Amino acid sequence: MLYTEHVSDPKHTRFHLARAGLQKRFGARALVPARAVEPRPPLIPTGFAAVDDMIGGIPRGALTLLSGHGASGKLTLAYRVLARAQHAQHGAPGQQGAVGILDMTCASDPDYLERCGVALDQLLFARPQPAQPLVQFLLDWIRQRKARAILVDHAHDLARTPADAYHLRDGLPQMLQALAQTGCALICVAEPQPAWQSFVQGGVLPLLRQHAALHIAFRHERWLERDHELYGYAAQLHVQRNKWARSGQTVSILIEFSADEFAPL
């Protein structure tokens, strides 16, 4: 709920009493000054109509976290966002429609990327060497303004050691600032970590959740079967956090293995 602070003097006391009463009842954030509301950034459509109806798309200039186990649809959605970022009409100067993938496990499938609509000639692959500091590499890439959107696959591996986790904690605020300045969308795809891994590496997912403007959790619902053959699966998406809209929304999508397009339920 928004209000404006420009109120005539006779109504000033009554206005602030009403505001204080509502804030006491519903919380301090129930009413905020209109000038304090952060404008919503440009959005990149996901290509799933039901998802776009729910969240509008993936925000540019911010960090988005897509989390969940395998076969839950998170990577498919991320690829389709890259495809739509390539075709966006209004990119930041110098970005030229290119998108990028930080592919730490060398597992990206060019064929599936093309099926999701990604133009490979406008896709930059980054595969850093094990000794390279990943956070600094990613920060430099964002600052170069060479990509409208960057996907970090297996983002839970951004911190392989406690030292990496320290650099990630230290570098995330700088990364968020660089994203806001360049308009680049950073999409981190991650799987839940075992407790022992979180302890050893310092817990990447909690850090990403803390700094993400949008966090969507994916869950595999069921396999789709026809004539005793699997042809796809249904996945459920739950909005854990949305900086600019209501959280807690849920939607399901269908992903078919042989289809060029993916249908919402």
N, C-alpha and C positions, 0 to 999 in steps of 0.2 A: 504494500500500500504506500502511495506517495503523497506528500503534502508539500506545499510551497510556504516559505517563511515570510513572504510578502503579505502581511495581514495589516489591515487598518488598525490604528491605536485602540479604538473602543472595543475591538474584538480580541485584542492581544491576549489579555489575561484568560478569557474564556477559551481561546484557542489552545493555549499552552496547558491549561487544566485538562482539557479534553484529550490532548496528546499524551499527557502524563498518565491519565487514567487508562488509555488504550495500551500504552507501553507496559504499564504495570500488569495488565491483565493478559496481554498476548506476547510480551517480550519486547526488549529494546529495539529489535530490528523490525518490528511490525510496522513502524512508521519511520521513514528516513526523509531528509530534505531532498527535493527533486534534483538540486544541483549535485548531490552526492551520489546519484545513481550512475554507475558506470555504463556507458553506451555499449550495446551488444556489437561484437565485431562481425565482419563479413563471414559468411558461412559457406562451406563446401558441401553440396548435397552428397548423401551416401549412395543414392541410386535405389534405395529401398523406400518405397513410398510411405509405408507405415512408420518407418524410423524417422524419415524427414518430417512427417506430420507431427511426430512426438517431440523432436528436439530441434528441428530446422536444418541441421547439418553439423559438420565438424567445424569448430571455430578456427579462423586464421589468427595468427599472432598469439597463440596460446598452446598449452600442452594438453593433449587428450590421452587418456589411458583406457585401453581396451584390454580387459583381463578375463581369463577363463582357461579351462583345459582345452585339449585338442578336440577337433571336430565340433567346435561350438560356434563357428562363423565369424570369429573376430578378425582373422586374417583376410577372409573373403571381403568383408566390409572395408577393411583398410585398403586393400587393393583397388576396390571400386572408388574409394575416395581419391586415391592417387589419380585414377583415370579422369575423374571429374575436375580435379585441380589442374590437369593438363589443358583442359578445354575451357577453363575459366577465362572470361573476357578481360578481367581487370586484375592483372598481377602487379606486384610491386616492380619498380624500375629494375631492369637487369635480370629478372627471373625468367622471362622468355618461355614460360609454360613448362619448364623442366620440373621434374620431381625426383626424389632420391630415396634410396633404401640403404640403411646401415645394416648390412647383412653379416652379422658376426659369426653365424654358423654355416654360411655358404649354402643355405637350404632353399633359397628363393627359386621358384619354378617359372622360367620365362614363358612357357606355354600357358600356364594358368594365369599369369599376369596379363597376357594378351587376351585370353578369354574373358577376363574381367574388364577389358577395355583399355588397358594401359598401352600407350605407344612406346615401344622399346627404344626407339631412336631419341626419345625425350626423357629417358630414365637413366639416372646416374646411380651406379652401384658403388658402394664404399665397403671395402673389406679390409679393415685395419689389421696390421700385424699384432701378434699377441703382446708385444712389448709397448705398443702405442697407448698413451693415455686416452681412453675412449671419450671421456667427458670433454676434454680439451679439443679433441678432434671434432666432436659434434658441435661444440660452441663455435669453433672457427668456421665450420661449414655453414652454420646459420648466418653468421656475420658476413659471409661472402655474398649473400643474396643470390645464390645460384639456383635455388629451388623454392617453388611455391609451397611445397609440402615435403616433409621428410618422415619416412616410416622407420622406426627402430624396431626391428623384429627381435624376438627374444630379449626384450628390454630388461628382464630379470638378470641377464648376464652383464649388465653395464658395470656392476661391481663384482669382480671375481675374487677380490681379496678385501680384507678390512681397510687397506689403504685406498683401494678403489672406492669403497663406500664413503670414506672421508672426503675424497675429491668430489664425489657426486653430491654430497651434502653441501660442500663449499661452492660448487659450480652451478647448482640449480637456480639460485636467484639471478645469477648473471645470464643464464640461459633464458629464463623467463623474460628478462629485460630485452635480450637480443631478439626474441620472438616478437615481442610487442613492437619493436622498432622496425623490423623487416617485414612483418605481416606473414611470416612463414608459419605454416601449421605443423606442429610436431606431434606425431601419432606414435605412441609407445604401445606395442603389443606384448603382453607378458602373461606368463602362467603362474599360478600360485606356487610358492616355494615351500619345500619341506621345512620343518622347524629347525633342523640342524643347519640347513643352508642359510636360513635367515640369521641364525646366530653367528655363523662363520663370516658371512659377507656383510653383515650389518643391516640386512633387511631393505632391499631395493624397493619392493612394492609399497611398503608404508611411506617411503619418501616420495614416490611418484604419486600416490594417492593424496598426500598432503599438498602437493604443488599443482595437481591437475585441475584445470578449469572445468573439464568434463571427464567423468569416469563412468564407463558403461561396463557392467559385468555380464559375461556371456555364459550360457549354460546349454549344453546339449540336451534336447528334450527326448527325441526318439529318432530312429532310423525310418526312412521311407522305403517301402518294399512293394514291388509290383511283379507278379508272376514269379515269385520266389527269388527275385533279384533286387538288390539294393540299388536305388537310383538317387538317393540323397538323404537329407536329414532335416529335422526341424530344430530350431534353436530359439532360446528365449533370451531377450536382452532386458536388463534391468538398469535404470539410470541411478547410479549410486550418488552421483554429485553432478550438479549443473550450476555453474556460477551465475547464469543469467535467467534461469527458469526453475520451475518446480522439480525437485528430485523425487525418486520413488516410483516413477512410471515404468511400465513393463509392456513389451510387445514381442510377438513371435514372428519369425521369418522362416521361409522354406529355401533350402539351397539344394539344387539338383546338380548332380555330377556332370551330366551331359548337356546342360542348358547353357546358352549364352547369357540369358537373363535369369534373375533370381526373384521369386515371387514372394510378397508378404502374405501372411495368413489373413 
